[in-house]
Amino acid sequence: MSYLILIAMFGAWAGFANPVFQFPLAALGLPLGLAWIGFRATSARKAFRFGWLAGTLAATGCLYWMVIPVSQYGNFPFLLALPCPMLVGAVLGMYYGAFSAFMHVAGKHVSGAILCLLAGLVWAALEILCGTLFTGFPWMNLASAFTPWPAAIQLASIVGAYGLSGIFVVLAVSLLLCSTYRSSLALAVFMAILVAGFGLFRLQQPLPDGPEIDIALIQGNVDQSRKWDGRFQVDTVEKYIGLTRKAEQEAAPELAIWPETAMPFYLQERTRLSEVVRKFVRESSVAVLTGTPAYEMTNPQTRDYVLFNRAALVSRDGRIREYYDKEHLVPFGEYMPFEEWLPFGKLVQAAGDFVPGKTSAPLSVGKAALGTLICYEAIFPELAQKQVAQGATVLVNISNDAWFGRTSAPMQHLSLATLRAVEQGRWLARSTNTGISAAIDPHGRITARSGMFTEEFLNIRVKAIDEKTIFHHTCPTLAWGIPLAALLGVAFVVRREHIARKR
């Protein structure tokens, strides 16, 4: 089994985004290796055990970056932070182990193309479950590995990222079984032609039309360890204003987007720094969408309040008329689940103790409606779906990836955000503190991109699009239809196994 574990492990390491070398097709080694483990195992229990081990190692290698925020910005010494990726990887490994166990049982009762299709269906359902259970963490979405090849991800506009992952798994398992079953070979050829053919066809089509909006993406590259120090707040404000002025000299943006918590103070208050920002906006010709912490008094008499991670839109008159508060918070970073039972506090102490936002309506800038996603909200398809359903014509992702250092995480985060643009057929404007800031078109092509840990701005032009993708219309059905179909498939296989044992 060792070489099968290595196929799954190295397939994930080389297939998903990383700073050393990425070859997207290698990502197929993950489901291929896990399925092979299932077929070779002598029992479902052993298939789960070896699949779990392979999945744990694969996920740990892809999530090694978790050590950085926990050790550098949390309360944990490096040696105690070191196991964090493995702990999370072990949880994700259970999904992979379940896939291997299913393939072991299914392989005894189903064959050929049907077996391959069932594999893709179950994988897609497991990804949906992974993105939902315990607040969800769909970071290792298989389809995201293929974003460097835009032609390979166009089917996400029909079946979404989870459905596309299932299609890639069908292809991987078909390749594994093509020498055994003729129908598997035919299915592998069909799937390859479907993915590539539809992708190339869609990339040749003109992008949907709509009103143009010029945007400046501002990347301040503010040192995370000094960001919340009051002594450096003036420098931070001046840096973002200075970069925005340079962007205005080069072009005439209608909107400047500053990253998540770019303003490390309460912009809602009438303080000296807040007034500097408002005055700049009034005197310039550009509105500013910026990240900032915010609060709301819950009991004025006792001075009780709650905190929000906010994207505030400062209009040209210097007022904050609209804002969006992050609704899907990072557990153990932005809030503590099960706080009363756990012996430790938040893993990243500087992040804040936030509560989910109450409103998620798009923000209006000229003829555009901005569907805002803060930080890792961009990895959840349902949040972008919700924004577009409420009228968003442009997607915006503001983030602070400085937590992750020079690791795979910023690249993996960008890959996941790219899928949201394809799924919803929207331009996506992404502004981060330390990179990677980018403009992504509705076909998932990156039209402008910043470096990492650089101080720069990007002047981009996007279009406000009303047209909706097939996926947008089918997303609610797919969200329950895929798991239900997978459950029926599992039930069928389990029943066949039960009957076989009785004999």
C-alpha positions as CSV (number, residue, x, y, z in Angstrom):
1,M,0.0,0.0,0.0
2,S,2.9,2.3,0.5
3,Y,3.3,3.3,-3.1
4,L,-0.4,4.0,-3.4
5,I,-0.2,6.3,-0.4
6,L,2.7,8.1,-2.1
7,I,0.7,8.5,-5.3
8,A,-2.1,10.2,-3.4
9,M,0.2,12.2,-1.2
10,F,2.5,13.6,-3.9
11,G,-0.4,14.0,-6.3
12,A,-1.9,16.5,-3.8
13,W,1.4,18.2,-3.0
14,A,2.3,18.8,-6.7
15,G,-1.2,19.3,-7.9
16,F,-2.4,22.1,-5.6
17,A,-0.9,25.5,-5.6
18,N,2.5,25.8,-3.9
19,P,5.6,28.0,-4.2
20,V,7.9,25.3,-5.6
21,F,6.2,23.5,-8.5
22,Q,2.6,23.0,-9.5
23,F,1.4,20.6,-12.2
24,P,-2.5,20.6,-12.0
25,L,-2.9,17.2,-13.6
26,A,-0.9,15.7,-10.8
27,A,-3.9,16.4,-8.5
28,L,-5.7,13.5,-10.1
29,G,-3.2,11.3,-8.2
30,L,-5.1,12.0,-5.0
31,P,-8.4,10.4,-6.0
32,L,-6.7,7.8,-8.1
33,G,-4.5,6.7,-5.3
34,L,-7.3,6.6,-2.8
35,A,-9.5,4.6,-5.1
36,W,-6.7,2.2,-5.8
37,I,-6.2,1.8,-2.0
38,G,-9.9,0.9,-1.8
39,F,-9.6,-1.7,-4.6
40,R,-6.4,-3.3,-3.1
41,A,-7.5,-3.4,0.5
42,T,-8.7,-6.7,2.0
43,S,-11.5,-5.1,4.0
44,A,-13.4,-1.9,4.2
45,R,-11.8,-1.2,7.6
46,K,-8.3,-1.4,6.1
47,A,-9.3,0.6,3.1
48,F,-10.5,3.4,5.5
49,R,-7.3,3.2,7.5
50,F,-4.9,3.4,4.6
51,G,-7.1,6.0,2.8
52,W,-7.2,8.0,6.0
53,L,-3.4,7.8,6.3
54,A,-2.9,8.9,2.7
55,G,-5.4,11.7,3.0
56,T,-3.9,12.9,6.2
57,L,-0.4,13.1,4.7
58,A,-1.8,14.8,1.6
59,A,-3.7,17.4,3.5
60,T,-0.9,18.0,6.0
61,G,1.5,18.8,3.2
62,C,-1.0,21.2,1.6
63,L,-1.9,22.9,4.9
64,Y,1.6,23.2,6.4
65,W,1.2,27.0,6.3
66,M,-1.1,26.8,9.4
67,V,2.0,26.7,11.6
68,I,2.8,30.3,10.6
69,P,-0.3,32.2,12.0
70,V,-0.5,29.9,15.1
71,S,3.1,30.3,16.1
72,Q,3.9,33.8,15.0
73,Y,0.6,35.6,15.8
74,G,-0.9,33.2,18.4
75,N,-0.1,32.1,21.9
76,F,1.5,28.8,20.8
77,P,5.2,28.0,20.8
78,F,6.5,26.7,17.5
79,L,6.8,23.1,18.7
80,L,3.1,23.2,19.9
81,A,2.0,24.9,16.6
82,L,3.8,22.3,14.5
83,P,1.1,19.6,14.9
84,C,-1.8,21.9,13.9
85,P,-1.6,21.1,10.1
86,M,-1.5,17.4,11.0
87,L,-4.5,17.7,13.3
88,V,-6.6,19.4,10.6
89,G,-5.2,17.0,8.1
90,A,-6.3,14.1,10.2
91,V,-9.9,15.5,10.2
92,L,-9.9,16.0,6.4
93,G,-8.3,12.5,6.1
94,M,-11.5,11.0,7.4
95,Y,-13.3,12.2,4.3
96,Y,-10.6,10.6,2.1
97,G,-10.7,7.4,4.2
98,A,-14.4,7.2,3.7
99,F,-13.9,7.5,0.0
100,S,-11.4,4.6,0.0
101,A,-13.8,2.5,2.1
102,F,-16.6,3.2,-0.3
103,M,-14.5,2.3,-3.3
104,H,-13.6,-1.0,-1.6
105,V,-17.2,-2.0,-1.1
106,A,-18.4,-0.6,-4.4
107,G,-15.7,-2.3,-6.4
108,K,-17.0,-5.7,-5.4
109,H,-20.6,-5.1,-6.6
110,V,-20.4,-2.5,-9.4
111,S,-18.1,-2.3,-12.4
112,G,-17.1,-0.3,-15.3
113,A,-18.5,3.2,-16.1
114,I,-21.1,2.9,-13.3
115,L,-18.4,2.4,-10.7
116,C,-16.5,5.5,-12.0
117,L,-19.6,7.6,-12.0
118,L,-20.5,6.6,-8.5
119,A,-16.9,7.5,-7.4
120,G,-17.3,11.0,-8.8
121,L,-20.8,11.4,-7.2
122,V,-19.5,10.3,-3.7
123,W,-16.4,12.5,-3.9
124,A,-18.6,15.6,-4.8
125,A,-20.9,14.8,-1.9
126,L,-18.0,14.4,0.5
127,E,-16.6,17.8,-0.6
128,I,-20.0,19.4,0.0
129,L,-20.1,17.8,3.4
130,C,-16.5,19.0,4.1
131,G,-17.6,22.5,3.2
132,T,-20.6,22.4,5.5
133,L,-19.9,20.3,8.6
134,F,-18.5,22.1,11.6
135,T,-18.8,25.5,9.8
136,G,-17.0,24.0,6.8
137,F,-13.5,24.1,5.4
138,P,-13.5,23.2,1.7
139,W,-9.9,24.4,1.2
140,M,-8.7,21.3,-0.7
141,N,-11.4,21.5,-3.3
142,L,-10.0,19.3,-6.1
143,A,-11.2,21.6,-8.9
144,S,-9.2,24.5,-7.4
145,A,-6.0,22.7,-8.4
146,F,-6.9,23.3,-12.1
147,T,-7.3,27.0,-12.0
148,P,-3.9,27.7,-13.7
149,W,-5.6,26.1,-16.8
150,P,-8.7,28.2,-17.4
151,A,-10.0,25.7,-20.0
152,A,-10.2,23.0,-17.4
153,I,-12.5,24.8,-15.0
154,Q,-15.2,26.2,-17.3
155,L,-17.7,23.4,-16.4
156,A,-17.9,25.1,-13.0
157,S,-20.2,27.5,-14.7
158,I,-22.7,24.6,-15.0
159,V,-22.0,22.2,-12.1
160,G,-20.0,24.3,-9.7
161,A,-16.7,23.6,-8.1
162,Y,-17.9,20.6,-6.2
163,G,-19.5,19.1,-9.3
164,L,-16.4,19.7,-11.3
165,S,-14.3,17.9,-8.6
166,G,-16.6,15.0,-9.1
167,I,-16.0,15.1,-12.9
168,F,-12.3,15.0,-12.3
169,V,-12.6,12.0,-10.0
170,V,-14.7,10.2,-12.6
171,L,-11.8,10.9,-15.0
172,A,-9.2,9.7,-12.5
173,V,-11.0,6.4,-11.6
174,S,-11.8,5.8,-15.3
175,L,-8.1,6.1,-16.1
176,L,-7.3,3.7,-13.3
177,L,-9.8,1.1,-14.6
178,C,-9.4,1.6,-18.3
179,S,-7.3,-1.5,-18.8
180,T,-9.9,-3.6,-16.9
181,Y,-13.2,-2.3,-18.3
182,R,-13.8,-1.1,-21.9
183,S,-16.6,1.1,-20.7
184,S,-14.1,2.8,-18.3
185,L,-11.8,3.6,-21.2
186,A,-14.7,5.1,-23.2
187,L,-15.8,7.1,-20.2
188,A,-12.3,8.5,-19.6
189,V,-12.1,9.6,-23.2
190,F,-15.5,11.2,-23.0
191,M,-14.8,13.0,-19.8
192,A,-11.4,14.4,-21.1
193,I,-13.1,15.6,-24.3
194,L,-16.0,17.1,-22.3
195,V,-13.8,19.1,-19.9
196,A,-11.3,20.3,-22.6
197,G,-13.8,20.7,-25.4
198,F,-16.3,22.7,-23.4
199,G,-13.5,24.7,-21.8
200,L,-11.9,25.7,-25.1
201,F,-15.3,26.5,-26.6
202,R,-16.3,28.8,-23.7
203,L,-13.0,30.6,-23.6
204,Q,-13.6,31.5,-27.3
205,Q,-16.9,33.1,-26.5
206,P,-17.1,36.9,-25.7
207,L,-17.4,37.9,-22.1
208,P,-20.9,39.1,-21.0
209,D,-21.3,42.8,-21.5
210,G,-22.2,45.5,-19.0
211,P,-21.4,48.9,-17.6
212,E,-17.7,49.4,-17.1
213,I,-16.2,50.4,-13.8
214,D,-12.5,51.4,-13.2
215,I,-11.1,50.1,-9.9
216,A,-7.8,50.6,-8.1
217,L,-6.7,47.6,-6.0
218,I,-4.4,48.9,-3.3
219,Q,-1.9,46.5,-1.7
220,G,-0.3,48.2,1.3
221,N,2.0,45.4,2.5
222,V,1.7,46.5,6.1
223,D,3.7,44.4,8.6
224,Q,1.2,42.3,10.4
225,S,3.2,42.4,13.7
226,R,3.0,46.2,13.7
227,K,-0.4,46.7,12.1
228,W,-2.3,47.0,15.4
229,D,0.3,49.1,17.2
230,G,-1.2,52.6,17.6
231,R,2.2,54.2,16.9
232,F,2.1,53.0,13.3
233,Q,-1.5,53.7,12.5
234,V,-0.8,57.1,11.0
235,D,1.8,55.5,8.7
236,T,-0.7,52.9,7.6
237,V,-3.3,55.5,6.7
238,E,-0.8,57.6,4.8
239,K,0.5,54.6,2.9
240,Y,-3.0,53.6,1.6
241,I,-3.9,57.2,0.8
242,G,-0.5,57.7,-1.0
243,L,-0.9,54.5,-3.1
244,T,-4.4,55.6,-4.0
245,R,-3.2,59.0,-5.1
246,K,-0.6,57.3,-7.3
247,A,-3.4,55.1,-8.8
248,E,-5.4,58.2,-9.5
249,Q,-2.4,59.8,-11.3
250,E,-2.1,56.8,-13.6
251,A,-5.9,56.4,-14.3
252,A,-9.2,57.7,-13.1
253,P,-10.7,54.9,-10.9
254,E,-14.2,55.3,-9.7
255,L,-13.4,53.1,-6.7
256,A,-10.4,52.2,-4.7
257,I,-10.5,48.9,-2.8
258,W,-8.3,48.6,0.3
259,P,-7.8,45.1,2.0
260,E,-9.4,43.5,4.9
261,T,-8.8,45.5,8.1
262,A,-6.7,47.9,6.1
263,M,-7.8,50.6,8.7
264,P,-6.7,49.1,12.1
265,F,-9.1,51.3,14.0
266,Y,-12.8,52.0,14.2
267,L,-13.5,54.0,11.0
268,Q,-17.1,54.5,12.1
269,E,-16.0,56.8,14.9
270,R,-15.2,60.5,14.3
271,T,-11.6,60.3,15.3
272,R,-8.6,62.1,13.9
273,L,-7.5,59.2,11.7
274,S,-11.1,58.6,10.5
275,E,-11.4,62.2,9.5
276,V,-8.1,62.0,7.5
277,V,-9.7,59.1,5.5
278,R,-13.0,60.9,5.0
279,K,-11.3,64.2,4.0
280,F,-9.1,62.4,1.4
281,V,-12.2,60.8,-0.2
282,R,-14.1,64.1,-0.3
283,E,-11.2,65.8,-1.9
284,S,-10.4,63.1,-4.4
285,S,-12.6,61.7,-7.2
286,V,-12.7,58.1,-5.9
287,A,-14.9,56.2,-3.4
288,V,-13.1,53.8,-1.1
289,L,-14.1,50.3,0.0
290,T,-12.0,49.4,3.0
291,G,-11.7,46.8,5.6
292,T,-12.1,47.9,9.2
293,P,-13.2,46.6,12.6
294,A,-16.5,47.9,13.7
295,Y,-18.7,47.6,16.8
296,E,-22.3,47.9,17.8
297,M,-23.5,48.7,21.3
298,T,-25.8,46.0,22.7
299,N,-26.4,47.7,26.1
300,P,-25.4,51.4,26.4
301,Q,-25.9,51.4,30.1
302,T,-23.4,48.6,30.7
303,R,-21.3,49.6,27.7
304,D,-21.6,46.0,26.3
305,Y,-20.8,45.7,22.6
306,V,-20.2,43.3,19.8
307,L,-17.4,43.4,17.1
308,F,-17.7,43.0,13.4
309,N,-15.2,42.4,10.6
310,R,-16.4,45.1,8.2
311,A,-16.0,46.3,4.7
312,A,-17.1,49.9,4.7
313,L,-17.9,51.9,1.6
314,V,-16.8,55.5,2.0
315,S,-18.7,57.5,-0.6
316,R,-17.4,60.6,-2.3
317,D,-19.1,62.8,0.3
318,G,-16.9,61.2,2.9
319,R,-19.8,59.3,4.6
320,I,-20.1,55.6,5.2
321,R,-23.5,55.0,3.8
322,E,-23.2,51.2,3.1
323,Y,-21.2,48.4,4.6
324,Y,-20.9,44.6,4.7
325,D,-20.1,42.7,7.9
326,K,-18.4,39.3,7.5
327,E,-20.9,36.5,8.1
328,H,-18.8,33.4,8.0
329,L,-16.1,33.8,10.6
330,V,-12.9,31.8,11.0
331,P,-13.2,29.4,14.0
332,F,-10.4,29.7,16.5
333,G,-9.2,32.8,14.7
334,E,-12.1,35.3,14.7
335,Y,-14.2,33.6,17.4
336,M,-13.9,30.6,19.7
337,P,-16.4,27.8,19.3
338,F,-17.0,25.7,22.5
339,E,-15.1,28.3,24.4
340,E,-16.4,27.2,27.8
341,W,-15.1,23.7,27.3
342,L,-11.7,24.3,25.7
343,P,-8.5,24.9,27.7
344,F,-7.0,27.5,25.3
345,G,-8.0,30.7,23.7
346,K,-8.0,31.8,20.1
347,L,-5.1,30.5,18.0
348,V,-4.6,33.9,16.5
349,Q,-5.0,36.5,19.2
350,A,-4.8,39.6,17.1
351,A,-7.7,38.7,14.9
352,G,-10.5,39.9,17.2
353,D,-13.6,38.4,18.9
354,F,-16.1,39.0,16.2
355,V,-19.8,38.1,15.6
356,P,-21.4,37.3,12.3
357,G,-22.8,40.2,10.3
358,K,-26.5,40.8,10.0
359,T,-26.8,42.2,6.5
360,S,-25.3,40.9,3.2
361,A,-26.8,43.1,0.6
362,P,-24.4,44.2,-2.2
363,L,-22.8,47.7,-2.0
364,S,-23.7,50.2,-4.7
365,V,-21.0,52.1,-6.6
366,G,-22.2,53.9,-9.7
367,K,-23.9,51.3,-11.9
368,A,-22.2,48.4,-10.1
369,A,-23.5,46.3,-7.2
370,L,-20.5,44.9,-5.3
371,G,-21.0,41.4,-3.7
372,T,-18.4,41.5,-1.0
373,L,-16.6,38.4,0.4
374,I,-14.2,39.0,3.3
375,C,-11.1,36.8,3.6
376,Y,-11.8,33.1,3.4
377,E,-15.5,33.7,2.6
378,A,-14.3,33.4,-1.0
379,I,-13.8,29.6,-0.5
380,F,-17.5,29.0,0.0
381,P,-19.6,28.8,-3.2
382,E,-22.8,29.5,-1.3
383,L,-21.7,32.9,-0.2
384,A,-20.9,34.1,-3.7
385,Q,-24.2,32.5,-4.8
386,K,-26.1,34.5,-2.1
387,Q,-24.4,37.8,-3.2
388,V,-25.4,37.3,-6.8
389,A,-28.9,36.2,-5.9
390,Q,-29.2,39.6,-4.1
391,G,-28.2,41.5,-7.2
392,A,-24.4,41.6,-7.1
393,T,-22.9,42.4,-10.6
394,V,-19.3,42.4,-9.5
395,L,-17.7,40.2,-6.8
396,V,-15.1,41.7,-4.5
397,N,-12.8,39.8,-2.2
398,I,-10.8,41.7,0.4
399,S,-8.3,39.7,2.5
400,N,-5.3,39.9,4.7
401,D,-3.1,37.0,3.8
402,A,-0.2,38.4,5.7
403,W,-1.0,35.8,8.4
404,F,0.4,33.0,6.1
405,G,3.8,34.4,5.2
406,R,5.5,33.2,2.0
407,T,3.7,29.9,1.9
408,S,1.2,28.1,-0.4
409,A,-1.8,29.6,1.4
410,P,-2.1,32.9,-0.6
411,M,-1.9,31.0,-3.9
412,Q,-4.3,28.4,-2.8
413,H,-6.7,31.1,-1.6
414,L,-6.5,32.8,-5.0
415,S,-7.3,29.5,-6.7
416,L,-10.4,29.1,-4.7
417,A,-11.6,32.6,-5.3
418,T,-11.1,32.1,-9.0
419,L,-13.7,29.4,-9.0
420,R,-16.3,31.8,-7.6
421,A,-15.8,34.1,-10.7
422,V,-16.4,31.1,-13.0
423,E,-19.3,29.7,-11.1
424,Q,-21.2,33.0,-11.0
425,G,-20.0,34.5,-14.3
426,R,-18.8,37.7,-12.6
427,W,-15.6,39.7,-12.6
428,L,-13.9,39.4,-9.2
429,A,-11.7,42.2,-7.9
430,R,-9.4,41.0,-5.1
431,S,-7.4,43.3,-2.8
432,T,-5.1,41.9,-0.2
433,N,-2.6,43.4,2.3
434,T,0.5,41.5,1.2
435,G,-0.7,39.7,-2.0
436,I,-1.9,38.2,-4.1
437,S,-4.2,41.0,-5.3
438,A,-5.8,40.3,-8.7
439,A,-8.5,40.9,-11.2
440,I,-10.2,37.8,-12.4
441,D,-12.6,37.7,-15.4
442,P,-15.8,35.6,-15.6
443,H,-13.9,32.8,-17.3
444,G,-11.4,32.5,-14.5
445,R,-8.6,34.2,-16.3
446,I,-6.4,36.5,-14.2
447,T,-6.1,39.8,-16.1
448,A,-4.0,41.6,-13.5
449,R,-2.0,40.3,-10.6
450,S,0.3,41.7,-7.9
451,G,3.4,40.2,-6.4
452,M,3.6,38.9,-2.8
453,F,4.8,41.2,0.0
454,T,5.1,44.1,-2.3
455,E,3.6,47.6,-1.9
456,E,1.7,48.4,-5.1
457,F,-1.5,49.2,-6.8
458,L,-3.4,47.7,-9.8
459,N,-5.6,49.8,-12.0
460,I,-8.2,47.5,-13.5
461,R,-11.4,47.7,-15.5
462,V,-14.3,45.3,-14.9
463,K,-17.8,45.1,-16.1
464,A,-21.0,45.0,-14.1
465,I,-22.8,41.8,-15.3
466,D,-26.5,41.0,-14.8
467,E,-26.4,37.7,-16.8
468,K,-26.5,34.6,-14.6
469,T,-24.8,31.2,-15.2
470,I,-26.5,27.9,-15.4
471,F,-24.8,27.0,-12.1
472,H,-26.4,30.0,-10.4
473,H,-29.8,28.7,-11.3
474,T,-29.1,25.0,-10.4
475,C,-26.9,25.7,-7.3
476,P,-29.8,25.1,-4.8
477,T,-30.8,21.9,-6.5
478,L,-27.2,20.6,-6.7
479,A,-26.6,21.5,-3.0
480,W,-29.1,18.8,-2.0
481,G,-29.3,16.7,-5.2
482,I,-25.7,15.6,-5.2
483,P,-25.6,14.4,-1.6
484,L,-29.0,12.7,-2.0
485,A,-27.9,10.9,-5.2
486,A,-24.7,9.9,-3.5
487,L,-26.6,8.6,-0.5
488,L,-28.8,6.5,-2.7
489,G,-25.7,5.1,-4.5
490,V,-24.1,4.3,-1.1
491,A,-27.3,2.6,0.1
492,F,-27.5,0.5,-3.1
493,V,-23.9,-0.6,-2.6
494,V,-24.3,-1.3,1.1
495,R,-27.5,-3.4,0.3
496,R,-25.6,-5.4,-2.3
497,E,-22.9,-6.0,0.3
498,H,-25.4,-7.1,2.9
499,I,-27.0,-9.5,0.5
500,A,-23.6,-10.9,-0.5
501,R,-22.7,-11.6,3.1
502,K,-26.0,-13.4,3.8
503,R,-25.1,-15.8,1.0
